[in-house]
Amino acid sequence: MSPLQTVLAGLMVRYRANVPDVDAILTALQREGAIHSPSDIENDHIAFRTLGVPNLGLTSLERVFLHLGYQRRDRFHFAAKKLDARWYSPPDPTSPRIFISELRVGDLSARSQALVSSYTGAIQADPVDGLDLDDPRKVIEFLHRPLWRTPTWSDYAALLAESEYAAWAIYNRYYLNHFTIAVHALPPGWDTLEAFNAFLERNGFRLNDSGGKMKVDRDGKLKQSSTVAALVEAPFADGGGGEERQLIAGSYVEFAERLVLDQFARLPRHQLRREHRREGFEVANADRIFESTYTAQTRKRTA
């Protein structure tokens, strides 16, 4: 495998182990005959969350993927959620796009800024500076390694009250937020998001319904949906050298249908390539997808 393929595979190993919905969805697809094996799935994109503080954030994390051949594309701004983001195109048409978001920590209250700084402030240099980007194993280890101490439950809860994104990121660091099944790459009958969402609900998966279960961009060419993140039992520092365990939102699975652009509408299906379909992302869609880890959604999963 290439260095990029090795890194992507390493990310997915831990992600699949910690997000049961992934294998449950793949198993259901195989059971219903949509795919023969998980290798039949095209990964549309993967996403990371970061904190916009000195030496960290989007400009630090993107260096890993730029080194692996990705190219910067559009920037996005999410005013209400206090987020910025950028997406990156891969060096080959078989690799997933990457979406990296960043919390504008300076826009939070003074108390929340101080809480974030109490964890990230000890990082006095960009950690990517000391990373051997030519060693895929080191890169995988870095993306799974805690960069600051485990938060206390009280600090996590305080951040959660102001920014659910901040709480998720302070606990999970660079852990993979989601991967995305390219629905349009599935066989006929499975290749529309309407049909795929029906399959998911038929098999008992809870969909994020913020803004509707299917999020559609203005030109109707990008359709997205996602599961609601499952609650996972997570260890928190108790402030006295021990730990306490609480249920918090983990990661989730996304689904995307990229429709064929009008100028390629006459191409037969077997000739369609990635460049013939809607590219990039849409702020309104992504804004709602973020909420797959938010309490208003996760409480519905346990209702």
ROGU-537088 format. One record per residue (C-alpha): x, y, z. Coordinates in steps of 0.25 Angstrom, whole numbers, padded with zeros to 4 digits, always signed. Example, Ala and Ser with C-alpha at 12.3 -4.5 7.8 and 13.67 -1.06 7.14 Angstrom:
+0049-0018+0031/+0055-0004+0029/
REM end
This chain:
+0000+0000+0000/+0004+0014-0002/+0007+0023+0010/-0007+0030+0008/-0014+0017+0007/-0007+0012+0020/-0011+0024+0028/-0025+0023+0023/-0026+0008+0026/-0020+0011+0040/-0030+0022+0043/-0042+0012+0039/-0037+0001+0048/-0039+0009+0061/-0051+0016+0055/-0058+0003+0052/-0055-0003+0065/-0061+0009+0073/-0073+0012+0064/-0082-0001+0064/-0091+0005+0053/-0080+0004+0043/-0080-0011+0043/-0095-0013+0046/-0098-0004+0033/-0088-0012+0025/-0093-0025+0030/-0108-0021+0026/-0103-0017+0012/-0097-0030+0010/-0109-0038+0016/-0119-0030+0006/-0109-0033-0006/-0105-0018-0008/-0090-0021-0007/-0082-0034-0007/-0071-0029+0003/-0068-0016+0010/-0057-0013-0001/-0069-0010-0010/-0072+0003-0002/-0066+0016-0007/-0062+0025+0004/-0067+0039-0001/-0060+0047+0010/-0054+0046+0025/-0055+0058+0035/-0047+0063+0047/-0050+0074+0057/-0040+0083+0063/-0038+0094+0073/-0034+0108+0068/-0023+0111+0078/-0008+0114+0076/+0000+0102+0070/-0012+0094+0067/-0025+0095+0059/-0027+0093+0044/-0014+0099+0039/-0006+0089+0048/-0014+0077+0044/-0015+0080+0029/+0000+0079+0028/-0001+0064+0030/-0010+0062+0018/-0004+0072+0009/+0009+0064+0011/+0001+0052+0006/-0003+0059-0006/-0016+0066-0003/-0019+0080-0008/-0026+0091-0002/-0040+0094-0007/-0051+0103-0002/-0052+0109+0012/-0066+0110+0019/-0071+0118+0031/-0081+0114+0041/-0085+0127+0049/-0095+0121+0059/-0086+0109+0062/-0073+0118+0063/-0066+0109+0053/-0058+0110+0041/-0054+0099+0031/-0047+0094+0018/-0048+0082+0010/-0037+0076+0002/-0036+0068-0011/-0029+0055-0011/-0017+0052-0020/-0025+0041-0027/-0039+0038-0030/-0040+0026-0021/-0037+0033-0008/-0047+0040+0000/-0048+0055+0001/-0044+0061+0015/-0052+0071+0022/-0045+0078+0034/-0053+0088+0043/-0048+0097+0054/-0055+0104+0066/-0052+0119+0067/-0048+0117+0082/-0046+0133+0083/-0061+0134+0080/-0065+0126+0092/-0068+0132+0106/-0056+0136+0115/-0059+0124+0124/-0059+0114+0112/-0046+0120+0106/-0039+0118+0119/-0044+0104+0120/-0039+0100+0106/-0026+0107+0109/-0024+0100+0122/-0023+0087+0114/-0016+0092+0101/-0008+0103+0107/+0004+0094+0110/+0006+0091+0095/+0017+0101+0092/+0020+0097+0078/+0013+0091+0066/+0013+0076+0069/+0014+0073+0054/+0028+0079+0054/+0033+0067+0061/+0026+0057+0053/+0032+0048+0042/+0022+0050+0032/+0029+0040+0023/+0026+0029+0033/+0011+0025+0032/+0012+0017+0045/+0016+0030+0052/+0005+0038+0046/-0006+0028+0050/+0000+0028+0064/+0000+0043+0064/-0015+0044+0060/-0019+0034+0071/-0010+0040+0082/-0015+0049+0093/-0009+0063+0091/-0013+0068+0105/-0018+0061+0118/-0032+0055+0120/-0042+0065+0123/-0050+0065+0136/-0065+0062+0135/-0068+0076+0141/-0059+0083+0130/-0066+0075+0119/-0080+0078+0124/-0076+0093+0125/-0072+0093+0111/-0083+0085+0106/-0093+0095+0111/-0087+0106+0102/-0082+0098+0090/-0084+0083+0088/-0073+0084+0077/-0063+0089+0088/-0067+0078+0097/-0066+0067+0087/-0052+0072+0082/-0046+0074+0096/-0049+0059+0099/-0046+0053+0085/-0035+0061+0080/-0032+0057+0066/-0040+0044+0066/-0047+0042+0053/-0061+0049+0054/-0067+0041+0042/-0066+0034+0029/-0076+0035+0018/-0082+0024+0009/-0083+0029-0005/-0097+0025-0008/-0097+0028-0023/-0086+0018-0025/-0095+0006-0020/-0103-0003-0030/-0116+0002-0036/-0127+0002-0026/-0117+0006-0015/-0111+0018-0021/-0121+0029-0017/-0121+0035-0003/-0136+0033-0002/-0135+0018-0004/-0122+0017+0005/-0129+0025+0016/-0141+0015+0015/-0131+0004+0016/-0125+0010+0029/-0138+0012+0036/-0143-0002+0032/-0131-0008+0039/-0133+0001+0051/-0122+0012+0050/-0126+0025+0055/-0124+0037+0046/-0120+0051+0049/-0133+0059+0046/-0127+0073+0049/-0132+0081+0037/-0139+0068+0032/-0133+0054+0030/-0128+0057+0016/-0120+0070+0015/-0120+0075+0001/-0111+0087-0005/-0117+0098-0013/-0115+0092-0027/-0120+0079-0022/-0108+0072-0026/-0102+0068-0013/-0111+0060-0003/-0106+0056+0011/-0111+0049+0023/-0104+0043+0035/-0106+0034+0047/-0108+0039+0061/-0095+0037+0069/-0096+0026+0079/-0093+0029+0093/-0080+0022+0098/-0075+0020+0112/-0063+0029+0114/-0053+0031+0125/-0051+0045+0131/-0041+0050+0141/-0047+0052+0154/-0037+0062+0159/-0032+0053+0170/-0023+0044+0161/-0034+0034+0158/-0045+0034+0148/-0060+0034+0146/-0068+0029+0134/-0079+0036+0127/-0087+0034+0115/-0084+0043+0103/-0086+0044+0088/-0076+0037+0080/-0074+0037+0065/-0084+0034+0054/-0086+0030+0039/-0090+0039+0028/-0096+0036+0014/-0095+0045+0002/-0101+0045-0012/-0094+0053-0022/-0102+0055-0034/-0097+0056-0049/-0095+0070-0054/-0104+0075-0064/-0094+0075-0075/-0091+0060-0073/-0105+0056-0072/-0105+0048-0085/-0093+0039-0081/-0096+0025-0079/-0095+0020-0064/-0082+0012-0067/-0075+0024-0072/-0078+0033-0060/-0065+0037-0052/-0063+0046-0040/-0061+0058-0048/-0075+0056-0055/-0082+0058-0041/-0085+0070-0032/-0072+0073-0025/-0069+0080-0011/-0078+0083+0000/-0089+0092+0005/-0090+0100+0017/-0104+0098+0020/-0103+0083+0019/-0090+0082+0027/-0096+0091+0038/-0107+0081+0041/-0098+0069+0039/-0089+0074+0051/-0101+0072+0060/-0100+0057+0059/-0092+0057+0072/-0101+0068+0079/-0110+0065+0091/-0123+0068+0084/-0120+0057+0074/-0113+0047+0083/-0124+0047+0093/-0134+0042+0082/-0125+0030+0080/-0128+0025+0094/-0142+0030+0095/
REM end
